[in-house]
Amino acid sequence: MGAQIRVYRQKIVSTTSMRKIFKAMELIATSRIGKARARVSSSLPYANAITRAVSAVASQSEIDHPLTTEPEQIRRAAVLIMTSDRGLAGSYSATVLKQAEALLELLREEGKEVKTYLIGRKAQAYFDFRGRPYEQVWTGGTDAPEFETAREVGAVLLEQFGTDFEDGGVDEIHVVYTRFRSMVTQEPTVIRLLPLEVVEEEAASESDILPLYEYEPEPERVLDALLPRYIESRIFAALLQAAASELAARQRAMKSAGDNATELIKKYTRLRNTARQAEITQELSEIVAGADALSAS
């Protein structure tokens, strides 16, 4: 009985320590998610403004630009997958990877080759464990992304898109990330980045008509200058959405873990008390039995 009580006591101590860690991580995620949501909101004006500019050039000018023209045959696609660097965020990374696997399977069924690019150590570990190849990986700061990362990723993808198929280039680019809807809702999302599908982060009203422009220099040169910035802004917006989703998922997961730890502590305390009562009852029974034996003798 004494050994059993010691085991329960040790479990209570270790679970209490884990609960403190869970609570601390929950508080950290809660304090950081406000800033992450603010960054998402502050990125929308620029993203929408450059989206409108690209939309105006692409829709009002009948030009044949490689970034806006659908190729006759799509033979190779690039897929950028955004996960987290760290765990303890529930099923956040697993959900993104599941969505990415569905996309990869669909592209292969369509007869397309796939080149994979990864953001986050979780995606890297997933592919390394299965021995599956990937072209490049970016790690560090997934919960607080920097614009330089988006610029570097955009440059690599644009270079691949501008390369001929025979030289290893790609014909389209997809991005898989988690869109932040609310503190309780984050959904894995797939967007096709190139060829260009102009999509604003927030829908414009029907009266919000694109202005008419006269282009100087030519529209092709305007697109050459605008589209790299557009791609960078889309990638950075996706990174910010993914960061806010990661923090929300971690806050929710740590709260759930803390609640489960509290229930475990209650359970172990109850079992410890039951074991102590059983031990006391046994000792009393032995004392009474000894007294009765002495009286009988």
C-alpha positions in Angstrom: 0.0 0.0 0.0 2.8 2.4 0.9 4.5 1.9 -2.5 1.2 2.5 -4.3 0.6 5.8 -2.4 4.2 6.9 -3.3 3.4 6.2 -7.0 0.3 8.3 -6.9 2.1 11.1 -5.1 4.8 11.2 -7.8 2.2 11.2 -10.5 0.4 14.1 -8.8 3.7 16.1 -8.6 4.7 15.5 -12.2 1.2 16.2 -13.6 1.1 19.5 -11.6 4.4 20.5 -13.1 3.2 19.7 -16.6 0.0 21.7 -15.9 2.1 24.8 -15.0 4.0 24.4 -18.4 0.7 24.1 -20.3 -0.7 27.2 -18.5 2.4 29.2 -19.3 2.3 28.2 -23.0 -1.4 29.0 -23.1 -0.8 32.5 -21.7 2.1 33.1 -24.1 0.0 32.1 -27.1 -2.9 34.3 -25.8 -0.7 37.3 -25.4 0.9 36.9 -28.9 -2.2 36.1 -30.9 -3.5 39.7 -30.5 -0.4 41.0 -32.2 -0.7 38.3 -34.9 -4.3 39.3 -35.7 -3.3 42.9 -35.8 -0.6 42.1 -38.4 -3.1 40.2 -40.5 -5.5 43.2 -40.4 -2.7 45.7 -41.2 -1.5 43.7 -44.2 -4.9 43.9 -45.9 -4.8 47.5 -47.2 -1.6 47.0 -49.1 -2.6 43.5 -50.3 -5.9 44.8 -51.6 -4.4 47.9 -53.1 -1.8 46.0 -55.1 -4.5 43.4 -56.0 -6.6 46.2 -57.5 -3.7 47.6 -59.4 -2.8 44.2 -60.9 -6.5 43.5 -61.6 -6.8 46.8 -63.5 -3.8 46.2 -65.6 -4.7 42.5 -66.4 -8.4 43.2 -67.1 -8.2 46.5 -69.0 -5.2 45.6 -71.2 -5.4 42.8 -73.8 -1.9 41.6 -73.3 -0.3 38.2 -73.5 1.8 38.0 -70.3 3.2 34.7 -69.1 2.1 35.4 -65.5 -1.6 36.0 -66.4 -2.0 33.6 -69.4 -3.1 30.0 -68.9 -0.7 27.6 -70.6 -2.0 25.2 -73.2 -0.7 22.3 -71.2 0.3 22.1 -67.5 3.0 19.5 -67.1 4.7 20.4 -63.8 3.3 22.2 -60.7 5.0 23.6 -57.7 3.3 23.3 -54.3 4.3 25.5 -51.3 3.2 23.9 -48.0 3.1 26.1 -44.8 3.3 24.4 -41.4 4.7 25.3 -38.0 8.2 25.0 -36.6 7.1 23.7 -33.2 4.5 21.3 -31.9 2.0 21.5 -29.1 -0.5 23.1 -31.4 -3.0 20.3 -31.6 -3.7 19.0 -35.2 -2.6 22.3 -36.8 0.3 21.0 -38.9 -1.4 17.6 -39.4 -4.4 19.2 -41.0 -2.3 21.3 -43.4 -0.3 18.2 -44.4 -3.5 16.2 -45.0 -4.8 19.0 -47.3 -1.4 19.1 -49.0 -1.5 15.3 -49.6 -4.9 15.5 -51.2 -3.7 18.3 -53.5 -0.5 16.3 -54.4 -2.6 13.2 -55.2 -5.0 15.3 -57.3 -2.1 16.8 -59.3 -0.5 13.4 -60.0 -3.8 12.0 -61.1 -4.0 14.8 -63.6 -0.7 13.6 -65.0 1.4 16.5 -63.6 4.8 16.3 -62.1 5.1 18.0 -58.7 7.9 20.0 -57.1 7.4 20.6 -53.4 8.6 23.6 -51.3 8.2 23.6 -47.5 7.9 26.2 -44.8 8.2 24.9 -41.2 10.1 22.1 -39.5 7.0 20.0 -39.1 6.6 19.7 -42.9 10.3 19.0 -43.2 10.2 16.2 -40.6 7.1 14.8 -42.3 8.8 14.5 -45.7 12.2 13.4 -44.2 10.5 10.6 -42.2 8.9 9.2 -45.3 12.0 9.7 -47.5 10.1 11.9 -49.9 12.0 14.6 -51.8 11.4 18.3 -51.7 13.1 21.2 -53.5 13.7 23.7 -50.7 12.7 24.4 -47.1 12.4 27.5 -44.9 12.4 27.2 -41.2 12.3 29.5 -38.2 9.8 32.1 -37.1 6.6 30.5 -38.5 4.6 32.1 -35.6 6.2 35.5 -36.3 6.9 35.6 -40.0 9.1 38.3 -41.6 8.6 39.9 -45.0 12.1 38.9 -46.0 11.0 35.3 -45.9 8.0 36.0 -48.2 10.4 37.9 -50.6 12.8 35.0 -50.7 10.1 32.4 -51.2 8.5 34.6 -53.9 11.8 35.0 -55.8 12.4 31.3 -55.8 8.9 30.5 -57.1 8.9 33.2 -59.7 12.3 32.0 -61.0 10.9 28.4 -61.3 7.8 29.7 -63.0 9.9 31.7 -65.5 12.0 28.7 -66.4 11.1 26.5 -69.3 9.7 23.0 -68.6 12.7 21.4 -70.3 15.0 23.2 -67.9 13.1 22.1 -64.8 10.6 24.9 -64.6 7.0 24.7 -63.5 3.7 25.7 -65.2 1.7 26.6 -62.1 2.2 27.3 -58.4 -0.1 26.3 -55.5 0.0 27.4 -51.9 -1.4 25.3 -49.0 -1.8 27.2 -45.7 -4.3 27.7 -42.8 -6.7 30.6 -43.1 -7.5 32.4 -39.8 -11.3 32.8 -39.5 -11.7 33.3 -35.7 -10.2 32.1 -32.5 -12.1 28.8 -32.8 -12.1 28.4 -36.6 -9.0 28.0 -38.7 -9.4 26.1 -42.0 -6.7 24.7 -44.3 -6.8 26.5 -47.7 -5.4 25.9 -51.2 -4.9 28.7 -53.6 -3.3 28.8 -57.0 -0.8 31.5 -57.0 0.3 31.4 -60.7 -0.9 31.7 -63.4 -2.5 34.7 -61.9 -5.9 34.4 -60.3 -6.6 37.9 -58.9 -8.4 37.5 -55.5 -8.8 40.2 -52.9 -8.6 39.3 -49.3 -12.0 41.1 -48.7 -14.7 41.2 -51.3 -15.3 44.6 -52.8 -18.8 46.1 -53.1 -20.6 46.1 -56.4 -20.1 49.9 -56.7 -16.4 49.5 -56.2 -15.4 49.7 -59.8 -11.8 49.5 -61.0 -10.5 52.9 -62.2 -9.3 53.4 -65.8 -5.6 53.9 -66.3 -3.4 55.1 -69.0 -0.1 53.2 -68.8 3.3 54.7 -69.1 5.4 52.6 -69.8 3.6 49.7 -71.6 1.2 47.4 -69.6 3.7 44.5 -70.0 6.4 46.5 -68.2 3.9 47.6 -65.5 3.0 43.9 -64.9 6.6 43.0 -64.8 7.0 45.4 -62.0 3.8 44.8 -60.2 3.4 41.0 -60.2 6.5 40.2 -58.2 5.3 42.5 -55.5 1.8 41.0 -55.8 3.2 37.5 -55.3 5.3 38.6 -52.3 2.2 40.2 -50.7 0.1 37.1 -51.3 2.7 34.8 -49.8 3.3 37.2 -46.8 -0.5 37.4 -46.2 -0.6 33.6 -46.2 2.3 33.5 -43.7 0.5 35.9 -41.4 -2.8 34.0 -41.6 -0.9 30.8 -40.9 0.9 32.4 -37.9 -2.3 33.6 -36.3 -3.9 30.2 -36.9 -0.9 28.4 -35.3 -1.1 30.6 -32.2 -4.8 30.1 -31.9 -4.4 26.4 -32.3 -1.7 26.3 -29.7 -3.7 28.4 -27.2 -6.7 26.0 -27.6 -4.5 22.9 -27.4 -2.7 24.1 -24.2 -6.0 25.0 -22.5 -7.3 21.6 -23.3 -4.1 20.0 -22.0 -4.3 22.0 -18.8 -7.9 21.0 -18.2 -7.0 17.4 -18.8 -4.1 17.7 -16.4 -6.4 19.1 -13.7 -8.7 16.1 -14.2 -5.8 13.7 -13.9 -4.7 15.4 -10.7 -8.2 15.0 -9.3 -8.2 11.3 -10.3 -4.8 10.5 -8.8 -5.7 12.4 -5.6 -8.8 10.3 -5.3 -6.9 7.1 -5.9 -4.2 8.1 -3.4 -6.8 8.9 -0.8 -8.5 5.5 -1.5 -5.2 3.7 -1.1 -4.5 5.6 2.2 -8.0 4.6 3.6 -7.4 1.0 2.6 -4.0 1.1 4.3 -5.5 2.6 7.5 -8.4 0.1 7.5 -5.9 -2.8 7.1 -3.8 -1.5 10.0 -6.8 -1.2 12.2 -8.0 -4.7 11.3 -4.5 -6.0 12.2 -4.6 -4.2 15.6 -8.0 -5.4 16.5 -7.1 -9.0 15.4 -4.0 -8.8 17.6 -5.9 -7.5 20.5 -8.5 -10.3 20.2 -5.8 -12.9 20.0 -4.2 -11.6 23.2 -7.6 -11.6 25.0 -8.3 -15.1 23.9 -4.9 -16.3 25.2 
